[in-house]
Amino acid sequence: MTMSAGWYLRRLSRMGPREIGGRVGDTLRRRRWRSLPPDAPAVTGARFTAVLPAGTVAALAPDAVKRLVAEADRLMDGHAEFFGVDRDDLAAPDWSFDPKTGRRAPLVHAFDVAYRDEDAVGDIKQIWEPSRHQYLTVLAAAYAATGDERYAERAAAHLRSWWEVNAPLCGVHWTSGIELGIRLLSWVWIRRLLDGWSGAAALFEDNPVARNQIWHHQRWLAAFPSRASSANNHVIAEAAGQFAAACAFGWFPASARWRADALRSLDRNLRANTFGSGLNRELATEYHGLVLELGLAALAEADAAGVQVPATVRLVLLRMTDALAAVVDNRLRPPRQGDADDGHGLIVDGAGTDRWGSLLATGEAVFGRLDWWPEVTGTDVRTPLLAALVRPYGKDGTTPAVSRPAGLPAHFPDAGMTILRGPEEIWVRCDGGPHGFLSIAAHAHADALSVEVRHDGVDVLADPGTYCYHGQPEWRSYFRSTLGHNTLELDGADQSVSGGPFLWTRHAGTRVLVADTSGETARWCAEHDGYEDSVHRRRVELTSARREVKVVDEVRGPRRAVRLAFHLGPEVTADLEGNRALLTWTRDGEDRSAVLDLPAELTWRAHRGESEPPLGWYSPGFGRKEPATTLVGTGVTEGTREFGTVLGFRG
């Protein structure tokens, strides 16, 4: 996807003077680097000391190790899956190849790579993901758990291959700071997990090629940080990777400065990216998980190296963990909100390990669980590794005591998120929050006043997800559109105005009017101003005794066409007759059902798996989509009009 001149002008309009100045400086610096390529300083006596405490690996849970080894064996056979594409070529990867389009990114100077242009490069996410080297951390962890040197040797061979092909400032892997930051974090953990292997030092600290790569990665990050309106989670990944490397690979003259600068950036941006309630300001749950993983990994490096971190770092991570515990459903699934690209900060586990359960287990080990937290019954590899390095909260001698929620929080005013909970594990998320973060709200969707409804962890009224970022503009637009969410659309327009795939030029303003989660009937009400001369107000009630969710949409304004959409989860079958739909699904071998009574004032039609235009889809993960039923009601509204919907769960 190439960007037009109009996109660049719109993007420029969202920047402030300081950001513009910083980007001009970046351009001048790139020109200087091109004419005078830097050399890494000579290093002698480098040693790796940030090792795991004795006995850590031996204490790993057997079932977690079993999953880890199964995944490692699959990788040894060359098999992996990235964003819906099955790979069978990972025994000897082509680091520039995109198997999705068949294209190969050019090995030219990094500053000449147009990585957003799929015609020239391919699907950039498919190319970047293996080079985050998180599959190599899995191989290294399998070596640590089993002592089988095959895993260590394969990880070492792939690192040497990558370093040889991707020389500093050559190719697509030197174009984005988040990639460099996550890759550095992976290298730190690969070295740590290979510590018992006889070739570990020869691969890293005694290897001038490795030292050169580590130095250039850190120099790049110090020179080209993500700036202002596009900082978001990228800058946290950059700071976490830079900090981790400067702690664990602190062999260079600039290491102390890089470490201090990265820690300041990490502290500042963790606070800036997180509401006081602990929810991530991007209002995209997957990025809440990514930032929390990155922050915990950085904290582990600090404690392993004896580097004092500001108390605010631990405090933000604590609040993020408590917030995550508060918003998950009974199956530990968090809301599906905003963009999601399946990005992880640190992977050392096999397939089948629950990401959110793992994060809560780590939070319990590091911060201590509260009585209202959900129970985490599964095991993982990452939690005991991180917990072995991180000092337990409140035991570092400097962390002040803070108040934590005494009961299960249900309303987060700063994030505009409200969770209504009913009997038989009915879970409802109501969205009355800001339209994303910063001036471009890059990872936001036009989903004001949308709802998600689950029953025992099954998506009944679902958020369809994200599916893609680059290369398929019609699908990118659909999955983040107003029609692509459980809310109301007027005159075929989104509530917020898009200026590009990661750019919104007008943001709908939303305010919550009622959030009463106590009593027999929980109530929520909010409105937004995204349609200028019209106001959309929505009321949601969850009545526990009747196991019923009622949604009332009120529209005030001139005559306009209206479409009201309800997206069903992929497990739900709908039998629509008139304005009533019988919903059925199966959970753990048991048949379940509900009745959805839709507004009779609208004409209803079921859509499933349509492509021109897209409608009736669910994305279970980045790069993957599957047909699902979407019920769309069409009609008109004028003056003040209400449309009532009732979802009743059967016994």
C-alpha positions as CSV (number, residue, x, y, z in Angstrom):
1,M,0.0,0.0,0.0
2,T,1.7,3.2,-1.2
3,M,0.8,6.4,0.6
4,S,-0.5,9.4,-1.5
5,A,0.6,13.0,-1.3
6,G,-2.8,13.7,0.4
7,W,-2.0,11.1,3.1
8,Y,1.3,12.8,3.9
9,L,-0.4,16.2,4.2
10,R,-3.1,14.7,6.5
11,R,-0.4,13.0,8.6
12,L,1.6,16.2,8.8
13,S,-1.5,18.1,10.0
14,R,-1.6,15.8,13.1
15,M,1.9,16.7,14.1
16,G,3.0,19.5,16.4
17,P,6.0,21.8,15.9
18,R,8.3,19.7,18.2
19,E,7.5,16.5,16.3
20,I,8.0,18.1,12.9
21,G,11.4,19.4,14.1
22,G,12.4,16.0,15.4
23,R,11.5,14.3,12.1
24,V,13.5,16.9,10.2
25,G,16.4,16.1,12.4
26,D,15.9,12.4,11.7
27,T,16.0,13.1,7.9
28,L,19.3,15.0,8.2
29,R,20.8,12.3,10.4
30,R,19.9,9.6,7.9
31,R,21.7,11.5,5.2
32,R,24.8,11.8,7.4
33,W,24.7,8.1,8.3
34,R,24.5,7.2,4.6
35,S,27.6,9.2,3.7
36,L,29.6,8.3,6.9
37,P,28.7,4.7,8.0
38,P,29.6,4.3,11.7
39,D,31.8,1.6,13.1
40,A,31.2,-0.2,16.4
41,P,33.9,0.4,19.0
42,A,36.3,-2.3,20.0
43,V,35.3,-4.3,23.0
44,T,37.5,-6.5,25.2
45,G,36.6,-8.7,28.2
46,A,32.8,-8.8,27.5
47,R,31.0,-11.3,29.7
48,F,27.3,-12.2,30.2
49,T,26.3,-12.2,33.8
50,A,22.5,-11.7,33.7
51,V,21.9,-15.4,34.1
52,L,18.9,-17.2,35.7
53,P,19.2,-18.2,39.4
54,A,20.2,-21.8,39.9
55,G,17.3,-24.2,39.9
56,T,14.9,-21.9,38.0
57,V,14.6,-24.1,34.9
58,A,14.5,-27.4,36.9
59,A,11.3,-26.1,38.6
60,L,9.3,-25.6,35.4
61,A,6.0,-27.3,35.3
62,P,6.2,-30.6,33.3
63,D,3.1,-29.9,31.2
64,A,4.4,-26.4,30.2
65,V,7.7,-28.0,29.2
66,K,5.9,-30.6,27.2
67,R,4.1,-27.9,25.2
68,L,7.4,-26.0,24.8
69,V,9.3,-29.1,23.5
70,A,6.4,-30.0,21.1
71,E,6.6,-26.5,19.6
72,A,10.4,-26.6,19.4
73,D,10.3,-29.9,17.6
74,R,7.8,-28.4,15.1
75,L,10.2,-25.5,14.5
76,M,13.1,-27.9,14.1
77,D,11.1,-29.5,11.3
78,G,10.9,-26.1,9.7
79,H,7.2,-25.5,10.5
80,A,5.6,-22.4,11.9
81,E,2.5,-20.3,11.4
82,F,2.6,-16.5,11.2
83,F,-0.6,-14.6,10.8
84,G,-2.6,-17.3,9.1
85,V,0.2,-18.4,6.8
86,D,1.7,-21.8,7.4
87,R,5.5,-21.9,6.8
88,D,7.5,-25.0,6.1
89,D,10.7,-23.2,5.2
90,L,12.0,-22.3,8.7
91,A,14.8,-24.9,8.8
92,A,16.7,-22.4,6.6
93,P,14.8,-19.1,6.4
94,D,14.9,-16.6,3.6
95,W,14.9,-13.5,5.8
96,S,13.5,-11.2,3.1
97,F,10.8,-13.5,1.7
98,D,7.1,-13.0,2.0
99,P,5.3,-16.4,1.5
100,K,1.9,-14.7,1.3
101,T,2.6,-12.7,-1.9
102,G,5.7,-14.5,-3.1
103,R,7.7,-11.2,-3.1
104,R,11.1,-10.6,-1.6
105,A,12.1,-7.3,0.0
106,P,15.1,-5.7,-1.7
107,L,18.4,-5.8,0.1
108,V,19.1,-2.1,-0.3
109,H,20.0,0.6,2.1
110,A,17.4,0.6,4.9
111,F,16.5,4.3,4.3
112,D,15.5,3.4,0.7
113,V,13.1,0.7,1.6
114,A,9.4,1.6,1.1
115,Y,8.1,-1.0,3.5
116,R,4.5,0.2,3.2
117,D,4.5,-0.6,-0.5
118,E,3.3,-4.2,-0.8
119,D,4.0,-4.3,-4.5
120,A,7.6,-3.5,-3.9
121,V,8.3,-5.4,-0.7
122,G,5.5,-7.8,0.0
123,D,3.4,-8.1,3.2
124,I,5.7,-6.4,5.7
125,K,4.2,-8.2,8.7
126,Q,5.0,-11.6,7.2
127,I,8.6,-10.5,6.6
128,W,9.2,-8.8,9.9
129,E,7.7,-11.4,12.2
130,P,10.2,-14.2,11.9
131,S,13.0,-11.7,12.3
132,R,11.7,-10.7,15.8
133,H,13.5,-14.0,16.6
134,Q,10.8,-15.0,19.1
135,Y,10.7,-18.5,17.7
136,L,14.4,-18.6,18.5
137,T,13.7,-17.8,22.1
138,V,11.4,-20.9,22.1
139,L,14.3,-23.0,20.7
140,A,16.6,-21.6,23.4
141,A,14.0,-22.3,26.1
142,A,13.7,-25.9,24.9
143,Y,17.5,-26.3,25.1
144,A,17.4,-24.9,28.7
145,A,14.6,-27.2,29.7
146,T,16.0,-30.4,28.1
147,G,19.7,-29.9,27.6
148,D,19.3,-31.1,24.0
149,E,22.0,-29.2,22.0
150,R,20.1,-29.6,18.7
151,Y,17.9,-26.7,19.8
152,A,20.9,-24.5,20.8
153,E,22.7,-25.3,17.6
154,R,19.7,-24.4,15.4
155,A,19.1,-21.1,17.2
156,A,22.8,-20.3,16.8
157,A,22.8,-21.1,13.1
158,H,19.8,-18.9,12.5
159,L,21.3,-16.0,14.4
160,R,24.5,-16.3,12.4
161,S,22.5,-16.4,9.2
162,W,20.5,-13.4,10.1
163,W,23.5,-11.4,11.1
164,E,25.3,-12.2,7.8
165,V,22.4,-11.4,5.5
166,N,21.1,-8.3,7.4
167,A,24.2,-6.2,7.9
168,P,23.7,-2.9,9.8
169,L,21.4,-0.5,7.8
170,C,20.9,-3.0,5.0
171,G,17.4,-4.1,4.2
172,V,13.9,-4.0,5.5
173,H,14.7,-5.2,9.1
174,W,16.4,-1.8,9.8
175,T,13.4,0.3,9.0
176,S,11.2,0.2,12.1
177,G,12.3,0.8,15.7
178,I,9.8,-1.6,17.3
179,E,11.3,-4.5,15.3
180,L,14.8,-3.6,16.5
181,G,13.6,-3.3,20.1
182,I,11.8,-6.6,20.2
183,R,14.7,-8.3,18.5
184,L,17.1,-7.0,21.1
185,L,14.9,-8.4,23.8
186,S,14.8,-11.7,22.1
187,W,18.6,-11.8,21.8
188,V,19.0,-11.1,25.5
189,W,16.8,-14.1,26.4
190,I,18.4,-16.4,23.8
191,R,21.7,-15.7,25.4
192,R,20.3,-16.2,28.9
193,L,18.6,-19.5,28.0
194,L,21.6,-20.8,26.2
195,D,23.9,-20.1,29.1
196,G,24.6,-23.7,29.9
197,W,25.6,-24.4,26.3
198,S,29.3,-24.5,25.6
199,G,28.9,-22.3,22.5
200,A,26.9,-19.5,24.1
201,A,29.9,-17.1,24.7
202,A,31.3,-17.8,21.2
203,L,27.9,-16.9,19.7
204,F,27.5,-13.6,21.6
205,E,30.1,-11.8,23.7
206,D,33.2,-13.4,22.0
207,N,31.7,-12.9,18.5
208,P,32.6,-9.5,16.9
209,V,29.7,-9.9,14.4
210,A,27.2,-10.3,17.2
211,R,28.7,-7.4,19.2
212,N,28.6,-5.2,16.0
213,Q,24.9,-6.1,15.5
214,I,24.0,-5.4,19.1
215,W,25.8,-2.0,19.1
216,H,24.2,-0.9,15.8
217,H,20.7,-1.9,17.0
218,Q,21.2,0.2,20.1
219,R,22.7,3.2,18.2
220,W,19.8,3.1,15.8
221,L,17.3,3.2,18.6
222,A,19.1,6.0,20.3
223,A,19.1,8.0,17.1
224,F,15.6,7.4,15.8
225,P,13.0,7.0,18.5
226,S,9.3,7.0,17.6
227,R,8.0,10.5,17.9
228,A,5.0,12.1,19.5
229,S,1.8,11.4,17.6
230,S,2.9,7.9,16.5
231,A,4.8,6.9,19.7
232,N,2.1,4.6,21.1
233,N,3.3,1.1,21.9
234,H,6.3,1.4,19.5
235,V,8.3,3.7,21.7
236,I,7.8,1.3,24.7
237,A,9.1,-1.6,22.7
238,E,12.1,0.5,21.6
239,A,12.8,1.6,25.1
240,A,12.3,-1.9,26.6
241,G,14.7,-3.5,24.0
242,Q,17.3,-0.8,24.4
243,F,17.2,-1.0,28.1
244,A,17.3,-4.8,28.2
245,A,20.3,-4.9,25.9
246,A,22.1,-2.1,27.7
247,C,21.7,-4.0,31.0
248,A,22.5,-7.5,29.8
249,F,25.0,-6.5,27.0
250,G,26.5,-3.5,28.8
251,W,29.9,-3.8,27.2
252,F,30.0,-0.6,25.1
253,P,31.2,2.9,26.1
254,A,27.7,4.2,25.5
255,S,25.9,1.5,27.4
256,A,25.4,3.5,30.6
257,R,24.0,6.4,28.7
258,W,21.8,4.2,26.6
259,R,20.5,2.4,29.7
260,A,19.7,5.7,31.5
261,D,18.0,7.3,28.5
262,A,16.0,4.1,27.8
263,L,14.8,3.9,31.4
264,R,13.7,7.5,31.4
265,S,11.8,6.9,28.1
266,L,10.3,3.7,29.4
267,D,9.1,5.3,32.7
268,R,7.7,8.4,30.9
269,N,5.9,6.4,28.1
270,L,4.5,3.7,30.4
271,R,2.8,6.5,32.3
272,A,1.7,8.3,29.2
273,N,0.3,5.2,27.6
274,T,-1.7,4.1,30.6
275,F,-4.8,5.5,32.2
276,G,-4.8,5.9,35.9
277,S,-7.2,3.0,36.1
278,G,-4.5,0.8,34.5
279,L,-6.1,0.3,31.1
280,N,-4.0,1.1,28.0
281,R,-4.8,4.5,26.4
282,E,-4.8,3.0,22.9
283,L,-8.0,1.2,23.9
284,A,-6.8,-1.8,22.0
285,T,-6.6,-4.8,24.3
286,E,-3.9,-6.7,22.4
287,Y,-1.6,-3.7,22.9
288,H,-2.4,-3.6,26.6
289,G,-1.0,-7.2,26.6
290,L,2.1,-6.2,24.5
291,V,3.0,-3.2,26.7
292,L,2.5,-5.2,29.9
293,E,4.8,-8.0,28.5
294,L,7.4,-5.5,27.5
295,G,7.3,-3.7,30.8
296,L,7.7,-6.9,32.8
297,A,10.6,-8.0,30.7
298,A,12.3,-4.7,31.1
299,L,11.8,-4.9,34.9
300,A,13.3,-8.3,34.9
301,E,16.5,-7.0,33.2
302,A,16.7,-4.1,35.7
303,D,16.4,-6.4,38.7
304,A,18.8,-8.9,37.2
305,A,21.4,-6.2,36.7
306,G,20.8,-4.4,40.0
307,V,19.5,-1.2,38.2
308,Q,17.2,0.8,40.3
309,V,14.0,1.7,38.4
310,P,11.6,4.5,39.3
311,A,8.7,3.4,41.6
312,T,6.3,4.6,38.9
313,V,7.4,1.8,36.6
314,R,6.3,-0.9,39.0
315,L,3.2,1.0,39.9
316,V,2.0,1.3,36.3
317,L,2.7,-2.4,35.7
318,L,0.8,-3.3,38.9
319,R,-2.2,-1.2,37.8
320,M,-2.1,-2.7,34.3
321,T,-2.2,-6.2,35.8
322,D,-5.1,-5.4,38.2
323,A,-7.0,-3.8,35.3
324,L,-6.5,-6.9,33.1
325,A,-7.7,-9.1,36.0
326,A,-10.8,-6.9,36.2
327,V,-11.9,-7.0,32.5
328,V,-11.4,-10.7,31.5
329,D,-14.4,-13.0,31.3
330,N,-14.7,-16.2,33.2
331,R,-12.5,-18.0,30.6
332,L,-9.8,-15.3,31.0
333,R,-10.6,-13.7,27.7
334,P,-10.2,-9.9,27.7
335,P,-12.3,-7.5,25.5
336,R,-11.8,-7.6,21.8
337,Q,-11.4,-3.9,21.3
338,G,-9.5,-1.8,18.7
339,D,-6.6,-3.1,16.7
340,A,-4.9,-6.5,17.4
341,D,-1.9,-7.8,15.5
342,D,-0.9,-10.7,17.8
343,G,2.3,-8.9,18.8
344,H,4.1,-10.3,21.8
345,G,6.9,-8.8,23.9
346,L,8.6,-12.1,24.9
347,I,7.7,-15.7,23.9
348,V,9.2,-18.7,25.5
349,D,6.1,-21.0,25.5
350,G,4.6,-23.6,23.2
351,A,1.3,-23.4,21.4
352,G,-1.7,-23.8,23.6
353,T,-0.4,-21.7,26.4
354,D,-3.0,-19.0,27.3
355,R,-1.5,-15.6,26.9
356,W,-3.8,-13.8,29.3
357,G,-3.6,-16.6,31.9
358,S,0.2,-16.4,31.6
359,L,0.2,-12.6,32.2
360,L,-2.1,-13.0,35.2
361,A,0.1,-15.8,36.6
362,T,3.2,-13.5,36.3
363,G,1.2,-10.7,37.9
364,E,0.4,-13.0,40.8
365,A,4.0,-14.0,41.2
366,V,5.4,-10.4,41.0
367,F,2.6,-8.3,42.6
368,G,0.5,-10.8,44.5
369,R,-3.1,-11.6,43.6
370,L,-6.2,-10.0,45.1
371,D,-9.2,-11.9,46.4
372,W,-11.4,-10.9,43.5
373,W,-8.9,-11.9,40.8
374,P,-10.0,-14.8,38.6
375,E,-8.3,-18.2,39.3
376,V,-5.5,-19.1,36.9
377,T,-5.3,-22.9,36.6
378,G,-2.9,-23.4,33.7
379,T,0.9,-23.3,33.7
380,D,3.5,-21.6,31.5
381,V,7.2,-21.3,31.1
382,R,7.6,-17.6,31.0
383,T,6.1,-16.8,34.5
384,P,8.7,-18.7,36.6
385,L,11.6,-17.3,34.4
386,L,10.5,-13.7,34.9
387,A,9.6,-14.2,38.5
388,A,13.0,-15.6,39.2
389,L,14.5,-12.3,38.1
390,V,12.0,-9.7,39.3
391,R,11.9,-8.7,43.0
392,P,8.4,-9.2,44.4
393,Y,6.5,-6.0,44.6
394,G,7.0,-4.1,47.9
395,K,10.2,-6.0,48.8
396,D,12.7,-3.8,47.0
397,G,13.0,-1.3,49.8
398,T,11.9,1.7,47.6
399,T,8.4,0.9,46.4
400,P,5.7,2.8,48.3
401,A,2.6,1.1,49.5
402,V,-0.3,1.8,47.2
403,S,-4.0,1.1,47.5
404,R,-5.4,-1.6,45.1
405,P,-9.0,-2.2,44.3
406,A,-10.8,-3.8,47.3
407,G,-13.4,-5.4,45.0
408,L,-13.8,-6.3,41.4
409,P,-13.8,-3.0,39.3
410,A,-16.6,-2.8,36.7
411,H,-16.4,0.8,35.5
412,F,-13.3,2.5,34.3
413,P,-14.3,6.2,33.8
414,D,-11.0,7.4,32.2
415,A,-11.1,4.6,29.6
416,G,-14.9,4.7,29.2
417,M,-15.1,1.0,29.6
418,T,-17.8,-0.7,31.6
419,I,-18.2,-4.4,32.2
420,L,-21.6,-5.8,33.2
421,R,-21.7,-9.3,34.7
422,G,-24.7,-11.5,35.1
423,P,-25.5,-15.1,36.0
424,E,-24.3,-18.1,34.1
425,E,-21.2,-16.1,33.2
426,I,-22.9,-13.5,31.1
427,W,-20.3,-10.8,30.3
428,V,-21.1,-7.5,28.6
429,R,-18.6,-4.8,27.6
430,C,-19.9,-1.3,26.9
431,D,-17.7,1.2,25.0
432,G,-18.0,4.8,26.0
433,G,-14.4,5.8,25.8
434,P,-12.2,8.2,23.8
435,H,-11.5,7.4,20.2
436,G,-8.0,6.1,20.6
437,F,-4.8,7.7,21.7
438,L,-3.0,10.9,20.6
439,S,-3.8,12.9,17.5
440,I,-3.9,10.1,15.0
441,A,-5.5,7.4,17.2
442,A,-3.6,4.9,15.0
443,H,-5.1,1.7,16.5
444,A,-8.6,2.9,17.1
445,H,-11.8,1.6,15.5
446,A,-15.0,3.6,14.8
447,D,-16.8,1.7,17.5
448,A,-18.3,4.3,19.8
449,L,-21.1,2.8,22.0
450,S,-20.4,-0.7,20.7
451,V,-21.2,-3.7,22.9
452,E,-19.7,-7.2,23.3
453,V,-21.8,-9.9,24.9
454,R,-20.4,-13.3,25.9
455,H,-22.0,-16.3,27.5
456,D,-19.5,-18.6,29.4
457,G,-16.7,-17.2,27.2
458,V,-18.5,-17.7,23.9
459,D,-18.8,-14.6,21.7
460,V,-22.6,-14.1,21.2
461,L,-22.5,-10.4,20.1
462,A,-18.9,-10.2,18.9
463,D,-16.3,-7.6,18.1
464,P,-15.2,-8.9,14.6
465,G,-11.5,-8.0,15.2
466,T,-8.8,-6.6,12.9
467,Y,-7.7,-9.1,10.3
468,C,-5.1,-6.9,8.4
469,Y,-3.1,-3.7,8.4
470,H,-1.4,-3.3,5.0
471,G,-2.1,-4.3,1.4
472,Q,-5.9,-4.8,1.6
473,P,-7.4,-1.4,2.1
474,E,-11.1,-2.5,1.7
475,W,-10.7,-5.1,4.4
476,R,-8.7,-2.7,6.7
477,S,-11.5,-0.2,6.3
478,Y,-14.3,-2.7,7.0
479,F,-12.9,-4.2,10.2
480,R,-12.4,-0.8,11.8
481,S,-15.6,0.7,10.5
482,T,-18.8,1.6,12.4
483,L,-20.7,-1.0,10.4
484,G,-18.1,-3.5,11.5
485,H,-19.1,-3.2,15.1
486,N,-22.2,-3.7,17.2
487,T,-23.4,-0.1,17.0
488,L,-25.4,2.2,14.9
489,E,-24.4,3.9,11.6
490,L,-26.0,7.0,10.0
491,D,-26.0,7.7,6.2
492,G,-23.4,5.0,5.5
493,A,-20.6,7.0,7.3
494,D,-18.3,6.1,10.1
495,Q,-18.6,8.0,13.4
496,S,-15.0,9.1,13.1
497,V,-13.2,10.2,9.9
498,S,-10.4,8.1,8.6
499,G,-7.4,9.7,6.8
500,G,-5.5,6.5,6.2
501,P,-5.0,2.9,7.6
502,F,-3.5,4.3,10.8
503,L,-4.8,7.8,10.8
504,W,-8.1,9.4,12.0
505,T,-8.6,13.1,11.2
506,R,-11.8,13.5,13.1
507,H,-12.5,11.7,16.4
508,A,-16.0,11.1,17.7
509,G,-16.4,12.4,21.3
510,T,-18.2,10.1,23.7
511,R,-19.4,10.6,27.2
512,V,-20.8,8.1,29.7
513,L,-24.0,9.3,31.4
514,V,-24.8,6.3,33.6
515,A,-22.7,3.4,34.8
516,D,-24.5,1.6,37.6
517,T,-23.2,-2.0,37.9
518,S,-24.9,-2.7,41.3
519,G,-28.2,-4.3,42.0
520,E,-30.4,-6.7,40.2
521,T,-30.3,-4.7,37.0
522,A,-27.0,-3.2,35.9
523,R,-27.4,-0.1,33.7
524,W,-25.1,1.9,31.4
525,C,-25.9,4.8,29.1
526,A,-23.6,6.9,26.9
527,E,-23.7,9.1,23.8
528,H,-21.4,10.4,21.1
529,D,-21.2,13.4,18.7
530,G,-19.6,11.7,15.7
531,Y,-22.5,12.6,13.4
532,E,-22.4,16.4,13.9
533,D,-26.0,17.4,13.7
534,S,-27.3,14.1,15.1
535,V,-26.8,12.5,18.5
536,H,-26.7,8.8,19.1
537,R,-27.4,7.7,22.7
538,R,-27.4,4.1,23.8
539,R,-28.8,2.5,27.0
540,V,-27.8,-1.0,28.0
541,E,-29.5,-3.0,30.8
542,L,-28.5,-6.4,32.1
543,T,-31.2,-7.9,34.2
544,S,-29.8,-10.9,36.1
545,A,-33.2,-12.5,37.1
546,R,-34.3,-12.7,33.5
547,R,-30.9,-13.3,32.1
548,E,-31.6,-10.6,29.6
549,V,-29.6,-7.8,27.9
550,K,-31.6,-4.9,26.6
551,V,-30.1,-2.3,24.3
552,V,-32.0,0.9,23.4
553,D,-30.6,3.2,20.7
554,E,-31.9,6.7,20.6
555,V,-31.2,9.0,17.7
556,R,-31.9,12.8,17.7
557,G,-31.6,14.9,14.6
558,P,-32.7,15.4,11.0
559,R,-33.9,12.6,8.7
560,R,-31.1,10.2,8.0
561,A,-30.6,6.6,6.8
562,V,-29.8,4.2,9.6
563,R,-28.1,0.8,9.8
564,L,-27.9,-1.1,13.1
565,A,-25.5,-4.1,13.1
566,F,-25.2,-7.0,15.4
567,H,-22.2,-9.3,14.7
568,L,-22.5,-12.8,16.0
569,G,-19.6,-14.9,17.0
570,P,-18.4,-17.7,14.7
571,E,-19.8,-20.4,17.0
572,V,-23.3,-19.0,16.9
573,T,-25.9,-20.0,14.3
574,A,-28.8,-17.6,13.7
575,D,-32.3,-18.5,12.4
576,L,-33.8,-15.1,11.4
577,E,-37.5,-14.7,10.9
578,G,-38.7,-11.1,10.6
579,N,-37.2,-9.2,13.4
580,R,-36.5,-12.2,15.7
581,A,-33.4,-14.4,15.6
582,L,-33.0,-17.7,17.4
583,L,-29.3,-18.1,18.3
584,T,-27.8,-21.5,19.0
585,W,-24.3,-22.7,19.9
586,T,-22.5,-25.5,21.7
587,R,-20.2,-25.1,24.7
588,D,-18.3,-28.1,26.2
589,G,-20.7,-30.5,24.4
590,E,-23.8,-28.7,25.8
591,D,-26.3,-27.0,23.5
592,R,-27.0,-23.4,24.4
593,S,-29.5,-20.8,22.9
594,A,-30.7,-17.3,23.1
595,V,-33.4,-15.2,21.4
596,L,-32.5,-11.9,19.9
597,D,-35.6,-9.6,19.4
598,L,-34.6,-6.8,17.0
599,P,-36.3,-3.4,16.4
600,A,-39.4,-3.9,14.3
601,E,-39.0,-0.4,12.9
602,L,-36.1,-1.7,10.8
603,T,-35.9,-4.2,8.0
604,W,-33.5,-7.1,9.0
605,R,-31.3,-9.2,6.9
606,A,-28.6,-11.8,7.7
607,H,-25.2,-11.5,6.0
608,R,-22.5,-14.1,6.1
609,G,-19.1,-14.2,4.4
610,E,-19.8,-11.4,1.8
611,S,-16.8,-9.8,0.0
612,E,-18.2,-7.1,-2.3
613,P,-18.4,-5.2,0.0
614,P,-17.1,-7.1,3.0
615,L,-19.7,-8.0,5.6
616,G,-20.2,-11.0,7.9
617,W,-16.7,-11.9,9.0
618,Y,-14.9,-12.6,12.2
619,S,-11.1,-12.4,12.6
620,P,-9.8,-14.8,15.3
621,G,-6.3,-13.5,14.8
622,F,-4.2,-11.3,12.7
623,G,-4.2,-12.4,9.0
624,R,-7.1,-14.8,9.6
625,K,-10.8,-14.4,8.9
626,E,-13.8,-16.7,8.8
627,P,-17.4,-16.2,7.9
628,A,-19.8,-15.3,10.7
629,T,-23.4,-14.0,10.7
630,T,-24.0,-10.3,10.9
631,L,-27.6,-9.1,11.3
632,V,-28.2,-5.6,9.8
633,G,-31.3,-3.6,10.2
634,T,-32.0,-0.7,7.8
635,G,-34.4,2.1,7.9
636,V,-34.6,5.9,8.5
637,T,-34.7,8.1,11.6
638,E,-36.0,11.6,12.0
639,G,-36.5,13.8,15.0
640,T,-36.1,11.6,18.1
641,R,-36.5,7.9,17.6
642,E,-35.7,4.8,19.7
643,F,-34.8,1.3,18.5
644,G,-35.0,-1.4,21.1
645,T,-33.2,-4.7,21.1
646,V,-33.5,-7.5,23.6
647,L,-31.2,-10.5,24.0
648,G,-32.6,-13.2,26.2
649,F,-30.6,-16.3,27.2
650,R,-32.6,-19.5,27.6
651,G,-32.1,-22.1,30.2
